Amino acid sequence: MGFEHVKTGNNARSVWMPIVAGLALAMTPALTSAQVSLSTIVDLAQEKSGAVQLANADVKKAEAALAQTHDAYIPNLVIASTAGYSHGYPAGQPSLGSATMQSLVLSFSQRQFAKAARAGLEAANLSLNDAKEQVALDASTTYIELDAVNDELAAAQQQLSFADALVRIEQQRAEAGVDSDLDLLQARLRLAEIELASRHLETRAATLAKQLAILTGLPVASILTDHGSIPEIPAVSGEEAPRSLPGIDSANAIARSKQFQARGDDLAWRRPQIGFGAVYNYDVNELNNYAQFFAPHTFTPNNVSFGLQISVPFFDFQLRAKAKVSAAEALRSKVEAEQAQRQNEVQVATLTGGLHELAAQAQIASLKQQIANEQLKSVLAQMELGNGSGNGAGSTPQTSPKTEQLARINERQVFEDSIEASLGLAKARLTLLRALGHMQDWLDELHAK
C-alpha cells in the first residue's frame, strides 16, 4: 500500500479559512456588544469634542501671537527683483535685484504687547481645560443616566410580566365571579401604564446612547454601560471655598491680557520707537539711460544702506484713539471676569440648596424601597405558609395570587423611583463638583478605577 502525495499549501488554507471566518463571525456580536467603561467614554468624548478642538485651535493661535511679539526683534529678509524700461530723468533706482532687512530695536509698547500675548496664551490653555472638564461632565452624566435607565428598564420589564400575570388572574377571577369587571379593567389599565412607562424608558435609553455615540464616535449598538467603572461620587459641600476654576481663571487672564494691550497702545503715542533697517540694490543701466545723469564712471551697480530709524510721535490722534478703545475693552473684560465669578457663586448656592432636597428625596425613596421589599417578603411568606390565623370568623383572609402580583408590581415601581432619585442626586453632585473646582479629582479617580 502506498501513500498518494498531496499538495498541502492550498488545502491547509481551504481548511482553515472557513474556521477563521466562522470564529470572526462568532466574535463579532461579542465585540459590538462589549461593555464600555466610563473612563473610555470620557477620553473619547474629549478627543472628539468640537469645543475641545476649537479650544486647541485657540491655543495654537495664542502661541503664534506670542511668537509674533518676540519675532519683531528678529531682522527679516525680503529679496525682490524688478525689470523694466525707463527713459528720461528716472523716477527711481533701476534695480534688477534688491534685498531689504528690518527689525525692531526698542519699543516700550512691544514689551506690553508681549505680556498681553503671554496672558492670552494662559487664557487659551485655561479655556482648553475648561472645555475638557465640561465635556467630561456631559459625558459622565449621560453615561451614569444611561446606566440608571437600563436598570429601570430591566425593572420595568419585570413589572410587565407581573402586570400580565395580574391580568390573567383577574380574568379568571372575573369569570369565576370573585371579582368584578371593574377589577379586570383596572388590571388592564395598570398593564397599559407600565407598557407606556417601559416604552418611555426605551426611548430615553436610545436617546442617551445616541448622545454618547455622537460624543465619542462609537456605534450606538456598541455602547453598553459598565456599572463597575463608575466611581463613587464624593458628597462635597457648597459651604467650602471653591478651588481654582479654569473658566474663571481664563476670564481673569483675558482681562489681564486686555490691560497689557491697553497699556501698550497708550505707550505707543507717548514713547519713541527705534527700528533697524538695511537695503541692498543691484542696479543696472542696460534697460534705461540712468548712467547719463551721473558723472563719468560714478555709476555703481552695488548699493547698500543701513541705519537706525527713531520715531517720536507728537500729534498722532489715531494712536490716542486706539489707546482709548483698548482701555474700554480692558474694562469690559474685567467686568466680565467679575460677573463670571458671581455667576459661579450663585450656581454653587443654587446647587447646594437643591442638593439637600435631592438627598432627602433619595433617602425617602430608599426607605420606601426597603418597606416595599419587606412587604413583598411578608406577602410571599404568607403565600407559602398561610396567614396563621385560621379560617374562623374575624380571621385574616388568606393571601391571594392577586395580592402577590400587586406587591411585586409595587416593589419594582418603588425600586425604579429609588434609582431615579439616586440619579438626580448623582448628577447634582457632579455638577457641584465642577462648580467647586473638584472636577479634576473626579477625573483622576475615574482613570484610576
HUQUI-V586239 format. One record per backbone hydrogen bond with DSSP energy under -1.0 kcal/mol. CO is the residue of the C=O (numbers start at 1). NH is the residue of the N-H. E is the energy in kcal/mol with one decimal. If there is no record, write none. Layout:
[[CO NH E] [CO NH E]]
//
This chain:
[[8 12 -2.5] [9 13 -1.5] [10 14 -2.5] [11 15 -1.6] [12 16 -2.6] [13 17 -2.5] [16 20 -2.9] [17 21 -2.7] [18 22 -2.5] [19 23 -2.4] [20 24 -2.5] [21 25 -2.5] [22 26 -2.2] [23 27 -2.2] [24 28 -1.4] [27 31 -2.4] [28 32 -2.5] [29 33 -1.6] [37 41 -1.9] [38 42 -2.5] [39 43 -2.4] [40 44 -2.5] [41 45 -2.4] [42 46 -2.3] [43 47 -1.9] [44 48 -2.4] [45 49 -1.5] [49 53 -1.8] [50 54 -2.4] [51 55 -2.1] [52 56 -2.3] [53 57 -2.0] [54 58 -2.1] [55 59 -1.9] [56 60 -2.2] [57 61 -2.2] [58 62 -2.5] [59 63 -2.5] [60 64 -2.1] [61 65 -2.2] [62 66 -2.3] [63 67 -2.3] [64 68 -2.0] [65 69 -1.4] [66 70 -1.3] [67 71 -2.6] [70 73 -1.6] [71 74 -1.3] [72 104 -2.6] [78 100 -2.6] [80 98 -2.8] [93 95 -2.0] [94 284 -2.3] [97 282 -3.3] [98 80 -2.9] [99 280 -3.0] [100 78 -2.5] [101 278 -2.6] [102 76 -2.5] [103 276 -2.9] [106 274 -2.7] [109 113 -2.4] [110 114 -2.3] [111 115 -1.9] [112 116 -2.4] [113 117 -2.3] [114 118 -2.3] [115 119 -2.4] [116 120 -2.1] [117 121 -2.1] [118 122 -2.0] [119 123 -2.3] [120 124 -2.2] [121 125 -2.3] [122 126 -2.2] [123 127 -2.5] [124 128 -2.0] [125 129 -2.1] [126 130 -2.4] [127 131 -2.3] [128 132 -2.3] [129 133 -2.3] [130 134 -2.2] [131 135 -2.3] [132 136 -2.4] [133 137 -2.4] [134 138 -2.6] [135 139 -2.8] [136 140 -2.4] [137 141 -2.7] [138 142 -2.0] [139 143 -2.4] [140 144 -2.8] [141 145 -2.3] [142 146 -2.4] [143 147 -2.4] [144 148 -2.2] [145 149 -2.9] [146 150 -2.3] [147 151 -1.5] [148 152 -2.3] [149 153 -2.9] [150 154 -2.1] [151 155 -2.1] [152 156 -2.5] [153 157 -2.1] [154 158 -1.6] [155 159 -2.3] [156 160 -2.2] [157 161 -1.7] [158 162 -2.2] [159 163 -3.1] [160 164 -2.5] [161 165 -2.0] [162 166 -2.1] [163 167 -2.1] [164 168 -1.9] [165 169 -2.2] [166 170 -2.7] [167 171 -2.3] [168 172 -2.1] [169 173 -2.6] [170 174 -2.8] [171 175 -2.1] [172 176 -1.8] [173 178 -2.3] [173 179 -1.1] [180 184 -1.2] [181 185 -2.6] [182 186 -2.5] [183 187 -1.9] [184 188 -2.2] [185 189 -2.6] [186 190 -2.3] [187 191 -2.1] [188 192 -2.5] [189 193 -2.5] [190 194 -2.1] [191 195 -2.3] [192 196 -2.3] [193 197 -2.4] [194 198 -2.4] [195 199 -2.4] [196 200 -2.3] [197 201 -2.2] [198 202 -2.3] [199 203 -2.5] [200 204 -2.4] [201 205 -2.7] [202 206 -2.4] [203 207 -2.3] [204 208 -2.4] [205 209 -2.5] [206 210 -2.1] [207 211 -2.2] [208 212 -2.3] [209 213 -2.2] [210 214 -2.3] [211 215 -2.3] [212 216 -2.4] [213 217 -2.7] [220 223 -1.5] [222 224 -1.1] [224 36 -2.9] [226 229 -1.8] [227 230 -1.5] [234 236 -1.5] [237 240 -1.0] [245 249 -3.0] [246 250 -2.3] [247 251 -1.8] [248 252 -2.3] [249 253 -2.3] [250 254 -2.3] [251 255 -2.0] [252 256 -2.2] [253 257 -2.4] [254 258 -2.5] [255 259 -2.0] [256 260 -2.5] [257 261 -2.3] [258 262 -2.5] [259 263 -2.3] [260 264 -2.5] [261 265 -2.4] [262 266 -1.9] [263 267 -2.0] [264 268 -1.2] [267 271 -2.5] [273 311 -3.4] [274 105 -2.5] [274 106 -2.1] [275 309 -3.3] [276 103 -2.1] [277 307 -2.2] [278 101 -2.7] [279 305 -2.6] [280 99 -2.7] [281 303 -2.2] [282 96 -2.9] [282 97 -1.3] [287 86 -1.2] [290 293 -1.4] [291 294 -1.9] [295 298 -1.8] [301 283 -3.2] [303 281 -2.8] [305 279 -3.6] [307 277 -2.4] [309 275 -2.7] [311 273 -2.4] [316 320 -1.5] [317 321 -2.2] [318 322 -2.2] [319 323 -2.1] [320 324 -1.6] [321 325 -2.0] [322 326 -2.4] [323 327 -2.0] [324 328 -2.0] [325 329 -2.2] [326 330 -2.2] [327 331 -2.0] [328 332 -2.2] [329 333 -2.4] [330 334 -2.0] [331 335 -2.1] [332 336 -2.4] [333 337 -2.0] [334 338 -1.9] [335 339 -2.4] [336 340 -2.2] [337 341 -1.8] [338 342 -2.2] [339 343 -2.8] [340 344 -1.9] [341 345 -1.8] [342 346 -2.3] [343 347 -2.4] [344 348 -2.5] [345 349 -2.2] [346 350 -2.6] [347 351 -2.9] [348 352 -2.4] [349 353 -2.2] [350 354 -2.5] [351 355 -2.4] [352 356 -1.8] [353 357 -1.4] [354 358 -2.6] [355 359 -2.5] [356 360 -1.9] [357 361 -2.3] [358 362 -2.6] [359 363 -2.0] [360 364 -2.4] [361 365 -2.7] [362 366 -2.2] [363 367 -2.3] [364 368 -2.5] [365 369 -2.1] [366 370 -2.1] [367 371 -2.5] [368 372 -2.8] [369 373 -2.4] [370 374 -2.3] [371 375 -2.6] [372 376 -2.3] [373 377 -2.1] [374 378 -2.3] [375 379 -2.3] [376 380 -2.6] [377 381 -2.2] [378 382 -2.3] [379 383 -2.3] [380 384 -1.7] [381 385 -3.1] [382 386 -2.1] [392 395 -1.6] [400 404 -1.7] [401 405 -2.3] [402 406 -2.2] [403 407 -2.3] [404 408 -2.4] [405 409 -2.7] [406 410 -2.4] [407 411 -2.4] [408 412 -2.1] [409 413 -2.1] [410 414 -2.6] [411 415 -1.9] [412 416 -2.2] [413 417 -2.3] [414 418 -2.1] [415 419 -2.0] [416 420 -2.4] [417 421 -2.2] [418 422 -2.3] [419 423 -2.3] [420 424 -2.1] [421 425 -1.8] [422 426 -2.4] [423 427 -2.5] [424 428 -1.9] [425 429 -2.2] [426 430 -2.3] [427 431 -2.1] [428 432 -2.3] [429 433 -2.4] [430 434 -1.9] [431 435 -2.1] [432 436 -1.7] [433 438 -3.0] [434 437 -1.1] [436 243 -3.0] [438 442 -1.5] [439 443 -2.1] [440 444 -2.5] [441 445 -2.3] [442 446 -2.2] [443 447 -2.2] [444 448 -1.4]]
//
